[in-house]
Amino acid sequence: MQPSPSPEQSPSKNNNNWTCPFCPLLCDDISLTETANARLEAPHTACPRLARSLAYQVPPDANRTSEIDGRATDLPEALSQAAHILTNARRPLFGGLTTDVAGARALYELAATHGAILNHLHGDALAAATIAMQDRGAFFTTLSEVRSRADLIVVFGCEPSRRYPRFYERALSDSRKVEVVFVGCKQDSAYTGAADSILDRDDPFDTLALWSALAESNRKPQAQELVALTERIGRAHYTAIVYEPAALPVPHAVLAIEALHRIVKAINRTVRAGALALGGDDGALTVNQSVTWLSGFPLRTRVAYGMPLDHDAHRYSTQSLIAKKDIDALLWVSSFAPEPLPASLDENVPVVVLGHAGTRLEKRPGPTVFIPVATPGIDDGGHVFRVDSSVVAHLAAARASGLPSVASVVTELIARRRPS
C-alpha cells in the first residue's frame, strides 16, 4: 500500500520554485524551508493563504493512523470497513473531492462502480459558472493573456485579494501601464495603484442590466459612470473583466454570470475583451475538468456502469441531497485541508473520510471510517488545473511523509469491491 515513491512522488531535493497547490493561481516561484520542528514555511512569499495552509501541514511523525468509529486501527481494516459501507449503499454521495487529477480519475471509477453522485466542496459556485456556460456560452481569457495584453481590467463585485492574495502580482505586468476599475464594489485594499470605483452601493443586478443594455445597443442610460466605463472599454486595446462566482449574490449568481458574459460578447463586436473567473479552489476546477473529460458531464452527476449518466446541477447539490435524505452513505475527500463534514448531515448516515492528517472528527453514532491521505504538493506529487483552465501544473512533493495518496487508497477500494 505504501511502495517506494515514484520520481513524481519523491520529495524535491530543492524546494526552490515550488508550486503552491492551495490556490488555483498555482504560484510556482515559492521557496520552502523546513524548520527545526519539521514544519514547512515560505518566508520569502507574502501570501497569508499560503501561510495558513502550511500551518495545517502537521510534521510527518505526527500523522494520524486510520480509525473506525473513533478507534485507531490499521489501514487494511479501515479499507475493508470502508469497502463494506460503500458496497451496502444504494445511493452514495462522493463529496468534498478536494484532490488532484489522479485522485479524481480514481474516484470516478469508484463512483461508477457504486452508482455514486459526484459533487465538490465548492459545488455551488462551480455549478453557477457551469450552468451559465451551458445556457449562454462564455468568452474566457487566461491569466497569461491578462498579464501580457490587457490594458484595462474591470473587477466586478469582488475583492480578488481576499481569497487570492497574489492576484495582482500574477495578473499585472510592471512593464505595461494598466488601468483598473472596480464596478459594484470598493477598491480592493491590496491594489495600491490608482483606480476608480463606481456604483459600489448599487444593486449588482441593476448595474448589470444597465451595463448590458448599454453594451448591446449603445443607448445611454442614466448611469453616466457606466457610459464613461463603456467609452474607456472602447478605447482600450484589450479589456479583462474579472469576477468571482462565489462572491456573486445568491441564489441568482447564474444570472449575474450570464450578464457578464453577454457584456463581454457585446464588447467583442468592436474591440477585444475576455472574462476571467476566479474560482476552482481546493481542486474544484481540477475535479470538474477530469469528470467532464471522463463522462462528458460536469460535477453533480450520478455515474454507474451499465446505466445512463444523470446530471442535475440543482437536484444533486450536497445540501439538497442531505436535506431530502436522498443519500445513504457519504464518501468525503479532503486532502488539502481538514474540511469538516457537512453540518446538516444525518449523524446516522455511514461515512468514509479520506482526509487530511490534521482532520479531527466528532464522535458520530453512524458508522465512520477515517483514512489519512497525502496532501498533493506536500506529501505527494500530482497535477492540478490553474484558475483559467489553460494550464495543468505538475506538483512536486515537498517531503516524504509515508501517507498514501487519494488515488492509491481509492484504487484499493476498487480492488476490494464485492460483486452485488
C-alpha positions as CSV (number, residue, x, y, z in Angstrom):
1,M,0.0,0.0,0.0
2,Q,2.9,2.3,0.6
3,P,5.5,1.4,-2.1
4,S,8.7,3.3,-2.6
5,P,7.8,6.7,-4.1
6,S,8.0,7.2,-7.8
7,P,10.0,10.1,-9.2
8,E,6.9,12.1,-9.4
9,Q,6.1,11.3,-5.7
10,S,9.6,11.8,-4.4
11,P,10.2,15.0,-2.4
12,S,12.0,17.6,-4.3
13,K,15.6,17.9,-3.1
14,N,15.5,21.6,-3.9
15,N,12.3,23.3,-2.8
16,N,13.0,26.5,-4.8
17,N,10.4,27.3,-7.4
18,W,7.9,25.0,-5.6
19,T,4.3,25.2,-6.9
20,C,1.7,26.1,-4.3
21,P,-1.4,23.8,-4.5
22,F,-3.5,25.8,-2.1
23,C,-4.8,28.4,-4.5
24,P,-5.8,28.0,-8.2
25,L,-3.3,30.7,-9.2
26,L,-0.7,28.0,-8.7
27,C,2.2,30.3,-8.0
28,D,5.4,28.5,-8.9
29,D,8.1,30.8,-7.6
30,I,8.0,29.8,-3.9
31,S,10.9,28.7,-1.8
32,L,10.0,26.3,1.0
33,T,12.1,25.8,4.1
34,E,11.8,23.2,6.9
35,T,12.1,24.4,10.5
36,A,13.7,22.6,13.4
37,N,10.4,21.1,14.4
38,A,9.8,19.7,10.9
39,R,7.3,22.5,9.9
40,L,7.2,23.9,6.4
41,E,7.4,27.7,5.8
42,A,7.7,30.0,2.9
43,P,9.5,33.0,4.4
44,H,10.1,34.9,1.2
45,T,6.5,34.8,-0.1
46,A,4.0,37.3,1.3
47,C,0.8,35.2,1.0
48,P,-1.4,34.8,4.0
49,R,-3.4,32.0,2.4
50,L,-0.2,30.0,1.8
51,A,0.9,30.7,5.4
52,R,-2.4,29.4,6.8
53,S,-2.3,26.4,4.6
54,L,1.2,25.4,5.6
55,A,0.2,25.8,9.3
56,Y,-2.2,22.9,8.7
57,Q,0.5,20.6,7.5
58,V,1.5,18.6,10.5
59,P,5.0,17.2,10.8
60,P,5.3,13.7,9.2
61,D,5.9,12.0,12.5
62,A,2.6,13.4,13.8
63,N,0.4,11.9,11.1
64,R,-2.6,10.0,12.4
65,T,-3.5,6.4,11.9
66,S,-6.7,5.2,10.4
67,E,-9.8,5.0,12.6
68,I,-13.1,3.1,12.7
69,D,-15.8,4.7,14.8
70,G,-13.1,6.7,16.7
71,R,-11.0,3.6,17.4
72,A,-7.4,3.5,16.0
73,T,-6.8,0.8,13.5
74,D,-4.5,-0.3,10.7
75,L,-5.1,0.7,7.0
76,P,-6.2,-2.8,5.8
77,E,-9.0,-3.0,8.4
78,A,-10.1,0.6,7.6
79,L,-10.2,-0.2,3.9
80,S,-12.3,-3.3,4.5
81,Q,-14.8,-1.4,6.6
82,A,-14.9,1.4,4.0
83,A,-15.5,-1.1,1.2
84,H,-18.3,-2.6,3.3
85,I,-20.0,0.7,3.7
86,L,-19.8,1.5,0.0
87,T,-20.9,-1.9,-1.1
88,N,-24.0,-1.8,1.1
89,A,-25.0,1.7,-0.1
90,R,-27.6,2.1,-2.8
91,R,-27.2,5.9,-3.4
92,P,-23.9,7.2,-2.0
93,L,-22.6,10.7,-2.4
94,F,-18.9,11.4,-3.1
95,G,-18.5,14.8,-1.6
96,G,-15.7,17.2,-0.7
97,L,-13.5,15.9,-3.6
98,T,-10.6,18.1,-2.8
99,T,-7.9,16.2,-4.7
100,D,-5.8,16.2,-7.8
101,V,-6.2,14.7,-11.3
102,A,-5.1,11.2,-10.3
103,G,-7.5,11.3,-7.3
104,A,-10.3,12.5,-9.5
105,R,-9.8,9.8,-12.1
106,A,-9.7,7.0,-9.4
107,L,-12.8,8.4,-7.7
108,Y,-14.7,8.5,-10.9
109,E,-14.1,4.7,-11.4
110,L,-15.1,4.0,-7.8
111,A,-18.2,6.1,-8.2
112,A,-19.2,4.3,-11.4
113,T,-18.8,1.0,-9.6
114,H,-21.2,2.0,-6.8
115,G,-23.6,4.3,-8.6
116,A,-22.5,7.4,-6.7
117,I,-23.2,11.1,-7.2
118,L,-20.1,13.4,-7.5
119,N,-20.1,16.9,-6.1
120,H,-17.3,19.2,-4.8
121,L,-16.9,21.2,-1.6
122,H,-17.3,24.4,-3.7
123,G,-20.1,22.9,-5.8
124,D,-22.4,25.9,-5.5
125,A,-20.1,28.4,-7.1
126,L,-18.8,25.8,-9.6
127,A,-22.4,24.9,-10.7
128,A,-23.4,28.5,-11.2
129,A,-20.5,29.0,-13.6
130,T,-21.2,25.7,-15.4
131,I,-24.9,26.5,-15.8
132,A,-24.2,29.9,-17.2
133,M,-21.8,28.4,-19.7
134,Q,-24.2,25.6,-20.7
135,D,-27.1,28.0,-21.2
136,R,-25.4,31.0,-22.8
137,G,-21.8,30.2,-23.6
138,A,-18.8,32.1,-22.4
139,F,-15.9,34.2,-23.7
140,F,-13.0,33.5,-21.3
141,T,-9.4,34.8,-21.2
142,T,-6.4,33.4,-19.5
143,L,-4.2,34.7,-16.7
144,S,-1.2,34.8,-19.1
145,E,-3.2,36.8,-21.6
146,V,-4.4,39.3,-19.0
147,R,-0.8,39.9,-17.9
148,S,0.6,40.2,-21.4
149,R,-2.2,42.0,-23.3
150,A,-4.8,43.7,-21.1
151,D,-4.5,47.4,-20.6
152,L,-7.9,47.7,-18.8
153,I,-9.0,45.4,-16.0
154,V,-12.6,45.7,-14.8
155,V,-13.2,43.9,-11.4
156,F,-16.9,43.2,-10.8
157,G,-18.4,42.7,-7.4
158,C,-15.5,41.1,-5.6
159,E,-12.2,41.6,-3.7
160,P,-9.8,39.3,-5.5
161,S,-7.1,39.5,-2.9
162,R,-9.4,38.2,-0.2
163,R,-9.1,34.6,-1.5
164,Y,-6.2,35.1,-4.0
165,P,-3.7,37.3,-2.2
166,R,-1.2,37.4,-5.1
167,F,-3.7,38.0,-7.9
168,Y,-2.4,41.5,-8.8
169,E,1.1,40.3,-8.7
170,R,0.3,37.5,-11.1
171,A,-2.1,39.4,-13.3
172,L,-0.3,42.8,-13.7
173,S,3.0,43.4,-15.5
174,D,5.4,46.0,-14.3
175,S,6.4,46.7,-17.9
176,R,3.0,47.9,-19.1
177,K,0.5,50.6,-18.0
178,V,-2.8,49.0,-16.9
179,E,-5.9,50.8,-15.8
180,V,-8.1,49.2,-13.2
181,V,-11.8,49.9,-12.5
182,F,-13.8,48.3,-9.7
183,V,-17.5,48.0,-10.5
184,G,-20.1,47.2,-7.9
185,C,-17.5,47.1,-5.1
186,K,-15.0,49.3,-3.4
187,Q,-11.4,49.3,-4.4
188,D,-9.5,46.2,-3.3
189,S,-7.2,47.3,-0.4
190,A,-4.4,45.1,-1.8
191,Y,-4.4,47.1,-5.1
192,T,-2.1,50.0,-4.4
193,G,-2.3,51.7,-7.7
194,A,-4.7,54.4,-8.8
195,A,-8.1,53.0,-9.6
196,D,-11.7,54.1,-10.0
197,S,-14.5,52.5,-8.0
198,I,-18.1,53.0,-9.3
199,L,-21.6,52.0,-8.3
200,D,-20.3,50.2,-5.2
201,R,-23.5,50.7,-3.4
202,D,-25.9,49.9,-6.2
203,D,-27.8,46.6,-6.6
204,P,-25.5,44.4,-8.7
205,F,-28.3,43.1,-10.9
206,D,-29.5,46.7,-11.7
207,T,-25.9,47.6,-12.6
208,L,-25.6,44.6,-14.9
209,A,-28.9,45.3,-16.6
210,L,-27.9,48.9,-17.4
211,W,-24.4,47.9,-18.4
212,S,-25.7,45.1,-20.6
213,A,-28.2,47.4,-22.3
214,L,-25.5,50.0,-23.0
215,A,-23.1,47.4,-24.3
216,E,-25.7,45.9,-26.6
217,S,-27.3,49.0,-28.1
218,N,-25.1,52.0,-27.3
219,R,-28.1,53.7,-25.9
220,K,-27.1,55.9,-22.9
221,P,-29.0,55.1,-19.7
222,Q,-28.9,57.5,-16.8
223,A,-25.9,55.8,-15.2
224,Q,-23.2,58.2,-16.5
225,E,-20.5,56.2,-14.8
226,L,-21.3,53.2,-16.9
227,V,-21.4,55.4,-20.0
228,A,-17.9,56.6,-19.2
229,L,-16.7,53.0,-18.5
230,T,-18.1,51.8,-21.9
231,E,-16.2,54.6,-23.6
232,R,-13.0,53.6,-21.8
233,I,-13.5,50.0,-22.9
234,G,-14.0,51.2,-26.5
235,R,-10.6,53.0,-26.3
236,A,-8.7,50.1,-24.7
237,H,-6.6,47.6,-26.6
238,Y,-7.8,44.6,-24.5
239,T,-10.2,44.6,-21.6
240,A,-10.3,41.8,-19.0
241,I,-13.5,41.6,-16.8
242,V,-12.7,39.8,-13.6
243,Y,-15.3,38.3,-11.3
244,E,-15.6,35.7,-8.6
245,P,-18.6,33.3,-8.9
246,A,-18.5,32.6,-5.1
247,A,-18.8,36.3,-4.4
248,L,-21.9,37.0,-6.5
249,P,-25.3,37.3,-4.9
250,V,-27.2,34.1,-4.4
251,P,-29.4,32.4,-5.3
252,H,-29.2,34.0,-8.7
253,A,-25.5,34.1,-9.3
254,V,-26.1,32.3,-12.6
255,L,-28.0,35.3,-14.0
256,A,-25.1,37.6,-13.0
257,I,-22.5,35.4,-14.7
258,E,-24.7,35.2,-17.8
259,A,-25.0,39.0,-17.9
260,L,-21.2,39.5,-17.5
261,H,-20.5,37.2,-20.5
262,R,-23.2,38.9,-22.5
263,I,-21.4,42.2,-21.9
264,V,-18.1,40.6,-22.9
265,K,-19.5,39.2,-26.1
266,A,-21.1,42.5,-27.0
267,I,-17.7,44.3,-26.4
268,N,-16.0,41.9,-28.8
269,R,-18.1,43.1,-31.7
270,T,-15.8,46.2,-31.9
271,V,-12.8,45.6,-29.6
272,R,-11.1,42.8,-27.7
273,A,-12.2,41.6,-24.3
274,G,-12.3,38.4,-22.2
275,A,-13.7,37.3,-18.8
276,L,-11.6,35.8,-16.0
277,A,-13.5,33.8,-13.4
278,L,-11.6,33.5,-10.1
279,G,-12.5,30.1,-8.6
280,G,-11.8,26.4,-8.7
281,D,-10.3,26.3,-5.2
282,D,-9.3,23.1,-3.5
283,G,-9.2,21.1,-6.7
284,A,-12.7,22.1,-7.8
285,L,-11.7,23.0,-11.3
286,T,-9.3,20.0,-11.5
287,V,-12.0,17.5,-10.5
288,N,-14.7,19.2,-12.7
289,Q,-12.4,19.0,-15.7
290,S,-11.5,15.4,-15.0
291,V,-15.1,14.3,-14.6
292,T,-16.2,16.2,-17.7
293,W,-13.4,14.6,-19.7
294,L,-14.3,11.1,-18.5
295,S,-18.1,11.3,-18.7
296,G,-19.0,14.3,-20.9
297,F,-20.8,15.8,-18.0
298,P,-19.5,18.1,-15.2
299,L,-19.9,17.5,-11.5
300,R,-23.3,17.0,-9.9
301,T,-23.6,13.8,-12.0
302,R,-24.6,10.3,-10.9
303,V,-22.4,7.7,-12.6
304,A,-23.0,4.0,-12.7
305,Y,-21.6,1.3,-15.0
306,G,-24.4,-0.1,-17.2
307,M,-26.7,2.9,-16.6
308,P,-27.2,6.3,-18.3
309,L,-25.4,9.2,-16.8
310,D,-27.6,11.5,-14.8
311,H,-26.6,15.2,-14.5
312,D,-28.6,17.7,-12.5
313,A,-26.9,20.8,-11.2
314,H,-29.8,21.6,-8.8
315,R,-31.1,18.2,-7.6
316,Y,-27.6,16.9,-6.9
317,S,-26.3,19.7,-4.8
318,T,-24.9,18.4,-1.5
319,Q,-27.3,20.4,0.7
320,S,-30.3,19.4,-1.4
321,L,-29.4,15.7,-1.2
322,I,-28.8,15.8,2.5
323,A,-32.0,17.8,3.3
324,K,-34.2,15.4,1.3
325,K,-32.4,12.4,2.7
326,D,-31.6,11.2,-0.8
327,I,-28.3,9.5,0.1
328,D,-27.5,6.5,2.3
329,A,-23.7,6.9,2.5
330,L,-21.1,9.6,2.1
331,L,-17.5,9.3,0.9
332,W,-15.9,12.6,2.0
333,V,-12.5,13.5,0.4
334,S,-10.5,16.5,1.8
335,S,-6.8,16.2,1.1
336,F,-5.7,19.9,1.0
337,A,-7.1,20.9,4.5
338,P,-9.1,19.3,7.3
339,E,-12.5,20.2,5.9
340,P,-15.4,19.3,8.3
341,L,-18.3,17.1,7.2
342,P,-21.5,19.0,6.1
343,A,-23.2,20.4,9.2
344,S,-26.6,19.2,8.1
345,L,-25.6,15.6,7.5
346,D,-27.7,13.0,9.4
347,E,-25.4,11.5,12.2
348,N,-26.6,8.0,11.3
349,V,-25.5,8.1,7.7
350,P,-22.4,5.9,7.2
351,V,-19.4,8.0,6.3
352,V,-15.9,7.2,4.9
353,V,-13.4,10.1,5.2
354,L,-10.3,10.2,3.1
355,G,-8.9,13.2,4.9
356,H,-6.0,15.5,5.7
357,A,-3.9,14.2,8.5
358,G,-5.0,17.1,10.7
359,T,-8.7,16.1,10.5
360,R,-10.5,15.7,13.8
361,L,-13.8,14.0,13.5
362,E,-16.5,14.4,16.1
363,K,-17.9,11.2,17.6
364,R,-20.9,10.0,15.5
365,P,-23.5,7.3,16.1
366,G,-23.3,6.2,12.5
367,P,-20.5,4.0,11.1
368,T,-17.5,6.2,10.4
369,V,-14.2,5.4,8.8
370,F,-11.2,7.8,8.7
371,I,-8.2,7.2,6.5
372,P,-5.5,9.9,6.5
373,V,-4.2,10.8,3.0
374,A,-1.4,12.7,1.4
375,T,-1.7,16.4,0.5
376,P,-0.8,16.9,-3.2
377,G,2.3,19.1,-3.4
378,I,3.2,18.4,0.2
379,D,3.3,14.7,0.8
380,D,2.8,13.5,-2.8
381,G,3.2,14.7,-6.4
382,G,0.3,15.3,-8.7
383,H,-1.3,17.5,-11.3
384,V,-3.9,20.3,-10.9
385,F,-5.6,22.8,-13.2
386,R,-4.9,26.5,-13.0
387,V,-7.7,29.1,-12.4
388,D,-8.2,29.7,-16.1
389,S,-8.2,26.0,-17.2
390,S,-5.4,26.7,-19.7
391,V,-2.6,25.1,-17.7
392,V,-2.2,21.8,-15.9
393,A,0.6,22.2,-13.3
394,H,2.8,19.5,-12.0
395,L,3.1,19.3,-8.2
396,A,6.3,18.0,-6.6
397,A,6.2,16.6,-3.1
398,A,7.9,18.9,-0.5
399,R,8.7,16.0,1.8
400,A,8.3,12.2,2.3
401,S,5.6,11.5,4.9
402,G,4.6,8.0,4.0
403,L,0.9,8.9,3.7
404,P,-0.9,7.2,0.8
405,S,-2.4,9.4,-1.9
406,V,-6.1,9.6,-2.5
407,A,-5.7,7.8,-5.8
408,S,-3.9,4.8,-4.2
409,V,-6.5,4.5,-1.4
410,V,-9.3,4.6,-3.9
411,T,-7.6,2.1,-6.1
412,E,-7.5,-0.3,-3.1
413,L,-11.2,0.3,-2.5
414,I,-12.0,-0.5,-6.2
415,A,-10.0,-3.8,-5.8
416,R,-12.0,-4.7,-2.6
417,R,-15.4,-4.1,-4.1
418,R,-17.7,-7.1,-3.7
419,P,-20.0,-8.3,-6.5
420,S,-23.6,-7.4,-5.9
